[in-house]
């Protein structure tokens, strides 16, 4: 029983940390309406910066902040390639992702670096008094709540509304005097900043950074977004941000269930892809069979 509880608390903590990555991806994938492949380079870049800083004795909070700033830098590069270099966004992201791989090797000095006996946000004196895995939940919850709060404020400002308008209808936004190129760069910087931050936090949680740890991160982020949307349906923008984090937790719990059924961790990438494919097809099934309407009728039926 204790072992099962430990697995569940660990999974919830992981879900909260991965939810930060999903929030970053939400900004480009859902609001700006384009796929940003930089994600798979930004995530290990944030991890590499954070771990390298911690190894050299940097304060854990500052090291975590550096992972956010590093992520913003990769977003800036992709944004400039896309808007000023007129390179398609998909290719711009791939170019940045490819280049960052070598940068990660330079930062770490080798393929992976561990954090054995190094101070991190997750092993502070106060957090160590908590039961196992609870420090991850506390830190994940703190960051998730803070980020959702700040994003909700930002998206309700004039600048945030200009950002949303750019994703909704770029031509209309431009006709209103909005510099859509700057909005795209801003979106890519904020998105990749959060993804770099997630990389830094997950590296501290896992105790290492690896140059290949970004493989499949886009699928994980998309799965969290789509699960959140499928489960909760039509929501306000702020509520959708919360649903994304909850979707991330649900996704990790699904993976835990799969693991409990006897599958190997080597199958996780394949299972992730299958889960994402199913989730993306659910709106089609809903439209065809009206499942959500039937559920509502079942709930309201006397």
Secondary structure by P-SEA (a helix, b strand, c coil): caaaaaaaaaaaaaaaaaaaaaaaaaaccccccccccaaaaaaaaaaaaaaaaaaacccaaaaaaaaaaaaaaaaaaaaaaaccccccaaaaaaaaaaaaaaaaaaaaccccccccccccccccccccccccaaaaaaaaaaaaaaaaaaaaaaaacaaaaaaaaaaacaaaaaaaccaaaaaaaaaaaaaaaaaaaaaaaaaaaacccccccccaaaaaaaaaaaaaaaacccccaaaaaaaaaaaaaaaaaaaaaaaaacccccaaaaaaaaaaaaaaaaaaaaaacaaaaaaaaaaacc
